[in-house]
Amino acid sequence: MSTPTTLPTGRIAYSVREVAEFLGLHYQTVLAMTHSGEIPSRYFGRHIRIPADWVHEQGATEGAR
């Protein structure tokens, strides 16, 4: 797995791929977690977006471990 990266600021939502890179998870893992409801998400057309608030909260939680 790759090292978690930083995300662009000032956004209200991120793509599955961006969140996967940020959390250091595989794209398919994050996609499955959105489908199961473990990660909150919304569809915009065919695109899945994950709320920035949730992502930043997870980043803060990961940093606290």
N, CA, C and O atoms as a DFTB+ gen file, in Angstrom:
260 C
 N C O
     1  1       0.838      -1.181       0.000
     2  2       0.000       0.000       0.000
     3  2       0.878       1.236       0.000
     4  3       2.024       1.206       0.448
     5  1       0.333       2.299      -0.498
     6  2       1.087       3.538      -0.577
     7  2       0.945       4.336       0.712
     8  3       0.061       4.084       1.531
     9  1       1.833       5.296       0.864
    10  2       1.773       6.200       2.004
    11  2       0.625       7.176       1.807
    12  3       0.445       7.694       0.705
    13  1      -0.160       7.440       2.857
    14  2      -1.258       8.406       2.703
    15  2      -0.747       9.760       2.207
    16  3       0.322      10.221       2.606
    17  1      -1.518      10.373       1.348
    18  2      -1.154      11.665       0.786
    19  2      -2.046      12.745       1.385
    20  3      -2.943      12.460       2.179
    21  1      -1.790      13.976       0.997
    22  2      -2.648      15.070       1.437
    23  2      -3.695      15.322       0.366
    24  3      -3.500      14.999      -0.806
    25  1      -4.794      15.896       0.784
    26  2      -5.883      16.201      -0.145
    27  2      -5.939      17.692      -0.406
    28  3      -5.530      18.484       0.443
    29  1      -6.443      18.089      -1.576
    30  2      -6.635      19.510      -1.839
    31  2      -7.650      20.087      -0.854
    32  3      -8.617      19.412      -0.501
    33  1      -7.448      21.298      -0.418
    34  2      -8.364      21.926       0.535
    35  2      -9.439      22.712      -0.198
    36  3      -9.339      22.952      -1.402
    37  1     -10.466      23.108       0.540
    38  2     -11.517      23.927      -0.032
    39  2     -12.545      23.152      -0.838
    40  3     -13.321      23.752      -1.581
    41  1     -12.566      21.834      -0.707
    42  2     -13.522      21.012      -1.442
    43  2     -14.570      20.480      -0.478
    44  3     -14.293      20.310       0.710
    45  1     -15.763      20.219      -0.974
    46  2     -16.814      19.682      -0.114
    47  2     -16.929      18.164      -0.233
    48  3     -17.571      17.517       0.594
    49  1     -16.301      17.603      -1.269
    50  2     -16.350      16.152      -1.459
    51  2     -15.149      15.700      -2.282
    52  3     -14.544      16.481      -3.016
    53  1     -14.821      14.409      -2.137
    54  2     -13.683      13.832      -2.847
    55  2     -14.110      12.574      -3.574
    56  3     -15.117      11.957      -3.227
    57  1     -13.342      12.196      -4.583
    58  2     -13.618      10.976      -5.330
    59  2     -13.145       9.764      -4.534
    60  3     -12.377       9.888      -3.580
    61  1     -13.613       8.603      -4.943
    62  2     -13.200       7.356      -4.301
    63  2     -11.687       7.190      -4.416
    64  3     -11.030       6.801      -3.450
    65  1     -11.144       7.477      -5.566
    66  2      -9.700       7.325      -5.784
    67  2      -8.898       8.255      -4.856
    68  3      -7.899       7.830      -4.276
    69  1      -9.322       9.504      -4.712
    70  2      -8.625      10.444      -3.832
    71  2      -8.658       9.965      -2.379
    72  3      -7.652      10.032      -1.673
    73  1      -9.815       9.485      -1.944
    74  2      -9.950       9.009      -0.570
    75  2      -9.108       7.755      -0.356
    76  3      -8.489       7.600       0.697
    77  1      -9.079       6.873      -1.327
    78  2      -8.263       5.661      -1.223
    79  2      -6.783       6.018      -1.046
    80  3      -6.103       5.452      -0.190
    81  1      -6.298       6.942      -1.846
    82  2      -4.901       7.365      -1.730
    83  2      -4.631       8.028      -0.383
    84  3      -3.600       7.780       0.242
    85  1      -5.555       8.866       0.058
    86  2      -5.393       9.584       1.326
    87  2      -5.351       8.617       2.509
    88  3      -4.536       8.776       3.418
    89  1      -6.230       7.620       2.493
    90  2      -6.301       6.675       3.609
    91  2      -5.321       5.511       3.471
    92  3      -5.164       4.717       4.398
    93  1      -4.664       5.409       2.318
    94  2      -3.709       4.326       2.107
    95  2      -4.386       2.986       1.870
    96  3      -3.842       1.936       2.215
    97  1      -5.587       3.027       1.275
    98  2      -6.341       1.817       0.974
    99  2      -6.445       1.636      -0.533
   100  3      -6.227       2.573      -1.301
   101  1      -6.780       0.424      -0.941
   102  2      -6.981       0.152      -2.360
   103  2      -8.304       0.776      -2.811
   104  3      -9.251       0.869      -2.029
   105  1      -8.361       1.194      -4.049
   106  2      -9.557       1.801      -4.636
   107  2     -10.786       0.907      -4.449
   108  3     -11.846       1.385      -4.045
   109  1     -10.646      -0.391      -4.743
   110  2     -11.775      -1.311      -4.644
   111  2     -12.263      -1.470      -3.200
   112  3     -13.454      -1.681      -2.967
   113  1     -11.352      -1.369      -2.242
   114  2     -11.734      -1.455      -0.833
   115  2     -12.621      -0.281      -0.459
   116  3     -13.664      -0.463       0.168
   117  1     -12.213       0.921      -0.841
   118  2     -13.008       2.120      -0.544
   119  2     -14.342       2.057      -1.280
   120  3     -15.372       2.430      -0.719
   121  1     -14.336       1.601      -2.504
   122  2     -15.572       1.472      -3.277
   123  2     -16.540       0.507      -2.580
   124  3     -17.728       0.803      -2.453
   125  1     -16.037      -0.634      -2.135
   126  2     -16.878      -1.600      -1.423
   127  2     -17.410      -1.014      -0.118
   128  3     -18.550      -1.279       0.266
   129  1     -16.588      -0.220       0.562
   130  2     -17.017       0.399       1.819
   131  2     -18.107       1.442       1.582
   132  3     -18.971       1.632       2.439
   133  1     -18.082       2.118       0.441
   134  2     -19.157       3.067       0.134
   135  2     -20.451       2.313      -0.153
   136  3     -21.528       2.747       0.254
   137  1     -20.346       1.191      -0.849
   138  2     -21.537       0.395      -1.172
   139  2     -22.159      -0.235       0.070
   140  3     -23.379      -0.376       0.150
   141  1     -21.325      -0.613       1.041
   142  2     -21.840      -1.247       2.255
   143  2     -22.334      -0.224       3.274
   144  3     -23.006      -0.582       4.241
   145  1     -22.000       1.053       3.056
   146  2     -22.434       2.098       3.981
   147  2     -21.418       2.433       5.058
   148  3     -21.673       3.299       5.894
   149  1     -20.264       1.759       5.056
   150  2     -19.220       2.061       6.037
   151  2     -18.647       3.459       5.828
   152  3     -18.237       4.126       6.778
   153  1     -18.626       3.886       4.585
   154  2     -18.170       5.230       4.232
   155  2     -19.367       5.958       3.621
   156  3     -19.965       5.468       2.663
   157  1     -19.722       7.124       4.168
   158  2     -20.845       7.863       3.596
   159  2     -20.501       8.372       2.197
   160  3     -19.377       8.803       1.944
   161  1     -21.465       8.318       1.306
   162  2     -21.193       8.767      -0.060
   163  2     -22.491       9.170      -0.743
   164  3     -23.588       8.832      -0.298
   165  1     -22.332       9.896      -1.828
   166  2     -23.451      10.329      -2.663
   167  2     -23.055      10.133      -4.116
   168  3     -21.891      10.278      -4.489
   169  1     -24.042       9.802      -4.920
   170  2     -23.825       9.714      -6.361
   171  2     -24.170      11.044      -7.005
   172  3     -25.186      11.660      -6.684
   173  1     -23.321      11.473      -7.906
   174  2     -23.579      12.623      -8.764
   175  2     -23.444      12.101     -10.184
   176  3     -22.346      12.011     -10.733
   177  1     -24.586      11.761     -10.761
   178  2     -24.545      11.060     -12.035
   179  2     -23.971       9.679     -11.796
   180  3     -24.488       8.926     -10.971
   181  1     -22.924       9.341     -12.498
   182  2     -22.253       8.050     -12.308
   183  2     -21.072       8.150     -11.352
   184  3     -20.397       7.151     -11.103
   185  1     -20.816       9.321     -10.820
   186  2     -19.651       9.539      -9.962
   187  2     -20.029       9.458      -8.488
   188  3     -21.047      10.005      -8.063
   189  1     -19.203       8.775      -7.726
   190  2     -19.411       8.681      -6.283
   191  2     -18.523       9.729      -5.625
   192  3     -17.342       9.851      -5.953
   193  1     -19.096      10.476      -4.702
   194  2     -18.342      11.477      -3.958
   195  2     -18.506      11.213      -2.469
   196  3     -19.581      10.845      -1.995
   197  1     -17.413      11.412      -1.747
   198  2     -17.370      11.197      -0.299
   199  2     -17.202      12.554       0.362
   200  3     -16.311      13.317      -0.013
   201  1     -18.056      12.870       1.352
   202  2     -18.010      14.192       1.982
   203  2     -16.646      14.511       2.603
   204  3     -16.042      13.673       3.271
   205  1     -16.181      15.729       2.370
   206  2     -14.879      16.164       2.882
   207  2     -14.839      16.122       4.403
   208  3     -13.808      15.778       4.980
   209  1     -15.940      16.465       5.062
   210  2     -15.957      16.439       6.531
   211  2     -15.610      15.055       7.058
   212  3     -14.827      14.928       7.999
   213  1     -16.180      14.029       6.466
   214  2     -15.907      12.661       6.900
   215  2     -14.442      12.308       6.655
   216  3     -13.788      11.719       7.516
   217  1     -13.931      12.668       5.483
   218  2     -12.547      12.344       5.124
   219  2     -11.578      13.005       6.090
   220  3     -10.645      12.362       6.569
   221  1     -11.792      14.298       6.383
   222  2     -10.881      15.011       7.283
   223  2     -10.977      14.470       8.701
   224  3      -9.981      14.430       9.423
   225  1     -12.174      14.053       9.101
   226  2     -12.346      13.436      10.416
   227  2     -11.555      12.138      10.498
   228  3     -10.925      11.860      11.519
   229  1     -11.581      11.356       9.451
   230  2     -10.824      10.093       9.423
   231  2      -9.325      10.358       9.440
   232  3      -8.570       9.628      10.083
   233  1      -8.896      11.388       8.744
   234  2      -7.474      11.736       8.733
   235  2      -7.011      12.156      10.122
   236  3      -5.902      11.814      10.535
   237  1      -7.843      12.888      10.841
   238  2      -7.505      13.304      12.203
   239  2      -7.479      12.096      13.129
   240  3      -6.625      12.008      14.012
   241  1      -8.404      11.169      12.934
   242  2      -8.446       9.954      13.750
   243  2      -7.225       9.097      13.494
   244  3      -6.624       8.573      14.432
   245  1      -6.848       8.949      12.223
   246  2      -5.662       8.152      11.868
   247  2      -4.406       8.763      12.465
   248  3      -3.521       8.040      12.923
   249  1      -4.319      10.081      12.465
   250  2      -3.149      10.768      12.999
   251  2      -3.038      10.631      14.504
   252  3      -1.942      10.718      15.057
   253  1      -4.168      10.417      15.177
   254  2      -4.179      10.319      16.632
   255  2      -3.761       8.936      17.111
   256  3      -3.472       8.760      18.295
   257  1      -3.724       7.952      16.220
   258  2      -3.373       6.592      16.627
   259  2      -1.909       6.425      16.861
   260  3      -1.460       5.333      17.209
